[in-house]
Amino acid sequence: MFRTLLISALVVVAVSIPTAATGSSQAPNVTLTGVVGPGFTISLKNADGTNVRHLDPGAYDIAVSDQAIEHNFHLSGPGVDMATDVEAQGTTTWTVTFVDGTYNFRCDPHAAQMKGSFTVGNVPPPPPPPGRLSGKVTAKVISLNTASGSRVRSVVENTYRLNVADSSNKQNFHLTGPGVNKKTSVKRKMRATWTIQLEPGKYTYRSDTNRRLKRTFTVTAKPA
C-alpha cells in the first residue's frame, strides 16, 4: 500500500512540473512597410496596404525598402530618429517604440516634396485652416467680401487670411477693431496679405482720406 501511494505522488509531481513551467508567449510586433523610390515617391503603409495615418502607442517593426541611390527614408518623432543612407539601396528593419505625438517620414535631399506624417495616441487635432476674406479699395469703392464673394456683415471669431487689393494712390484700406489695426499705404498702389485674429466685437474698414469710403461688420463668438 505504501508503495502504491509513493508511485501516485511521483505521478502528480511529474505531471505538475511542466504545467508550472509553461508561460504565455508575447505577441509579435505589428510590421509597417516603408518604401522610398524609385522615382520621387515615399510611403509608409499598414499591413493591409493602406497609408499609415494614426497608430496606437507601442513597439512596431518598420520594414524599409530603399530603392534609389538619390533618396533615403528618414523617420523621426518623439523618441525616434532613424534613417537609411542616401547613396545606398537595400532593405532593413527597425524596431521602434512610438509614444503620443506626431511622427514624420521624408527623403532628406527632397524633403519639400517627398514627405508624410502620422499621429500616435492622444494628439490634439490640428487647428482648422484660416478663413479667407478679400478686401479692395479703389478711388471710389471700398469692399470686404467672403470667399464666396458676398459682403462681410457678420463672421464668427476665428483666424482669417485677408487678401487686400489697393488700386489707388490716393486712398488706402485700413482695418481696425479688437486686436487689429492693419492698413495699406495711401500714396501707392499695392497688394497685401494679412493673417488676422478676429475677436467678438465691431470692426471698421475705411480709407483714411475719404470719409465716404467706410464700412463696418461684427464678429460673433463661437457657439459653445
C-alpha positions as CSV (number, residue, x, y, z in Angstrom):
1,M,0.0,0.0,0.0
2,F,2.9,2.4,0.9
3,R,4.5,1.6,-2.5
4,T,1.2,2.4,-4.3
5,L,1.0,5.8,-2.5
6,L,4.6,6.7,-3.4
7,I,4.1,5.9,-7.1
8,S,0.9,8.1,-7.1
9,A,2.8,11.0,-5.5
10,L,5.5,10.8,-8.1
11,V,3.0,10.8,-10.9
12,V,1.4,14.0,-9.5
13,V,4.8,15.8,-9.3
14,A,5.8,14.7,-12.8
15,V,2.6,16.0,-14.2
16,S,2.6,19.3,-12.4
17,I,6.1,20.3,-13.3
18,P,5.5,21.1,-17.0
19,T,2.3,22.9,-16.1
20,A,4.1,25.3,-13.8
21,A,6.9,25.9,-16.4
22,T,4.6,26.8,-19.2
23,G,4.3,30.6,-19.8
24,S,2.4,32.9,-22.2
25,S,4.3,34.0,-25.3
26,Q,4.4,37.7,-26.2
27,A,2.5,38.7,-29.4
28,P,4.9,39.8,-32.2
29,N,5.2,43.5,-33.1
30,V,3.0,44.9,-35.8
31,T,5.0,45.4,-39.0
32,L,4.8,48.6,-41.1
33,T,6.3,48.9,-44.5
34,G,8.3,52.0,-45.6
35,V,9.3,52.4,-49.3
36,V,11.3,55.2,-50.9
37,G,11.8,55.3,-54.7
38,P,12.1,54.5,-57.4
39,G,11.3,58.0,-58.6
40,F,10.1,60.7,-56.3
41,T,7.8,58.6,-54.1
42,I,7.9,57.8,-50.4
43,S,5.3,55.9,-48.3
44,L,4.6,54.2,-45.0
45,K,1.9,51.6,-45.1
46,N,0.0,49.3,-42.8
47,A,-0.1,45.5,-43.3
48,D,-3.3,45.8,-45.4
49,G,-1.6,48.3,-47.8
50,T,-3.3,51.5,-46.5
51,N,-1.3,54.5,-45.7
52,V,-0.4,55.0,-42.0
53,R,-2.5,57.8,-40.6
54,H,-2.8,57.0,-36.9
55,L,-1.3,54.3,-34.6
56,D,-1.7,53.2,-31.0
57,P,1.4,53.7,-28.8
58,G,3.7,50.7,-28.6
59,A,6.5,48.8,-30.3
60,Y,6.5,48.4,-34.1
61,D,8.7,46.8,-36.7
62,I,9.4,49.1,-39.7
63,A,10.5,47.2,-42.8
64,V,12.2,49.8,-45.0
65,S,12.9,49.3,-48.7
66,D,15.2,51.9,-50.1
67,Q,15.1,51.6,-53.9
68,A,17.1,54.6,-55.1
69,I,20.6,55.9,-54.5
70,E,19.5,59.5,-54.7
71,H,16.9,59.2,-51.8
72,N,16.7,58.0,-48.3
73,F,14.0,57.1,-45.8
74,H,14.1,59.2,-42.6
75,L,11.7,58.5,-39.8
76,S,11.6,61.0,-36.9
77,G,9.4,62.0,-33.9
78,P,9.3,61.7,-30.1
79,G,12.0,59.2,-29.2
80,V,12.6,58.1,-32.8
81,D,15.3,59.2,-35.3
82,M,16.1,56.5,-37.9
83,A,17.4,57.0,-41.5
84,T,18.8,55.0,-44.3
85,D,21.9,56.2,-46.3
86,V,21.2,58.5,-49.2
87,E,23.7,56.8,-51.5
88,A,22.8,53.2,-50.6
89,Q,20.0,50.8,-51.6
90,G,18.6,47.8,-49.8
91,T,16.2,46.7,-47.1
92,T,16.4,47.0,-43.4
93,T,14.1,46.5,-40.4
94,W,13.9,48.9,-37.4
95,T,12.2,48.2,-34.2
96,V,10.9,51.4,-32.7
97,T,8.6,52.4,-29.9
98,F,6.0,55.1,-30.7
99,V,4.5,57.3,-28.0
100,D,1.8,60.0,-28.1
101,G,2.8,62.6,-30.7
102,T,3.3,63.4,-34.4
103,Y,5.8,61.5,-36.5
104,N,7.3,62.4,-39.9
105,F,9.0,60.5,-42.6
106,R,10.8,62.1,-45.5
107,C,13.6,61.9,-48.0
108,D,16.3,64.3,-46.7
109,P,17.5,65.5,-50.1
110,H,14.0,66.2,-51.3
111,A,12.1,66.9,-48.1
112,A,9.9,69.6,-49.7
113,Q,8.2,67.1,-52.0
114,M,8.8,63.7,-50.5
115,K,7.3,63.6,-47.1
116,G,4.5,62.3,-44.9
117,S,3.3,62.3,-41.3
118,F,1.1,60.4,-38.9
119,T,-0.1,60.7,-35.3
120,V,0.2,58.3,-32.4
121,G,-2.1,58.0,-29.4
122,N,-3.8,61.1,-27.9
123,V,-2.8,64.0,-30.1
124,P,-4.9,67.2,-30.3
125,P,-6.3,67.8,-33.8
126,P,-4.5,70.4,-35.9
127,P,-6.2,73.9,-35.9
128,P,-8.6,74.5,-38.7
129,P,-7.3,76.4,-41.7
130,P,-7.9,80.1,-41.5
131,G,-11.0,81.5,-43.2
132,R,-10.4,83.7,-46.3
133,L,-11.5,87.2,-46.9
134,S,-10.8,89.7,-49.7
135,G,-10.6,93.4,-49.3
136,K,-10.5,96.0,-52.1
137,V,-10.2,99.8,-52.3
138,T,-10.3,102.0,-55.5
139,A,-10.7,105.7,-55.9
140,K,-14.4,105.4,-55.3
141,V,-15.1,102.0,-53.8
142,I,-14.1,100.0,-50.7
143,S,-15.3,96.5,-50.0
144,L,-14.7,93.4,-47.9
145,N,-16.0,90.0,-49.1
146,T,-16.1,86.4,-48.0
147,A,-14.5,83.6,-50.1
148,S,-17.9,83.2,-51.8
149,G,-18.0,86.8,-52.9
150,S,-20.7,88.1,-50.6
151,R,-20.2,91.3,-48.5
152,V,-18.9,90.7,-45.0
153,R,-21.6,91.7,-42.5
154,S,-21.0,89.2,-39.7
155,V,-18.5,86.5,-39.2
156,V,-17.6,84.1,-36.4
157,E,-14.4,84.7,-34.4
158,N,-11.5,82.9,-36.0
159,T,-8.2,83.3,-37.7
160,Y,-8.6,84.8,-41.2
161,R,-6.3,85.4,-44.1
162,L,-7.2,88.7,-45.7
163,N,-6.0,89.5,-49.2
164,V,-6.2,93.2,-49.9
165,A,-6.0,94.8,-53.4
166,D,-5.3,98.6,-53.1
167,S,-5.6,100.0,-56.6
168,S,-5.5,103.7,-55.7
169,N,-2.6,106.0,-54.9
170,K,-4.9,108.4,-53.1
171,Q,-6.9,106.0,-50.9
172,N,-5.9,103.1,-48.6
173,F,-7.5,100.1,-46.9
174,H,-7.5,100.4,-43.1
175,L,-9.0,97.7,-40.9
176,T,-9.5,98.3,-37.2
177,G,-11.2,96.5,-34.3
178,P,-10.5,94.4,-31.2
179,G,-6.8,93.4,-31.5
180,V,-6.4,94.5,-35.2
181,N,-5.0,97.7,-36.7
182,K,-3.8,97.0,-40.3
183,K,-3.6,99.3,-43.3
184,T,-2.1,99.8,-46.7
185,S,-0.3,102.9,-47.9
186,V,-2.2,106.0,-49.0
187,K,0.4,107.1,-51.6
188,R,0.9,104.0,-53.6
189,K,-1.0,101.0,-55.1
190,M,-0.2,97.7,-53.5
191,R,-1.4,94.2,-52.6
192,A,-1.2,92.8,-49.1
193,T,-1.9,89.6,-47.3
194,W,-2.6,89.7,-43.6
195,T,-3.3,86.8,-41.2
196,I,-5.5,88.3,-38.5
197,Q,-7.4,87.0,-35.4
198,L,-10.9,88.4,-35.3
199,E,-12.4,88.5,-31.9
200,P,-16.0,89.3,-30.9
201,G,-16.9,92.9,-31.4
202,K,-17.3,95.6,-34.1
203,Y,-14.7,96.2,-36.8
204,T,-14.3,99.0,-39.3
205,Y,-12.6,99.2,-42.7
206,R,-12.2,102.5,-44.3
207,S,-10.0,104.9,-46.3
208,D,-8.1,107.3,-44.2
209,T,-8.5,110.1,-46.8
210,N,-12.2,109.7,-47.7
211,R,-14.9,109.5,-45.1
212,R,-17.4,108.1,-47.5
213,L,-15.3,105.0,-48.0
214,K,-16.2,103.4,-44.7
215,R,-18.0,100.1,-43.7
216,T,-18.4,98.1,-40.6
217,F,-19.1,94.4,-39.7
218,T,-19.4,92.4,-36.5
219,V,-17.7,89.4,-35.2
220,T,-19.7,86.9,-33.0
221,A,-18.4,84.4,-30.5
222,K,-18.0,80.8,-31.4
223,P,-21.0,78.6,-30.4
224,A,-20.5,76.9,-27.1
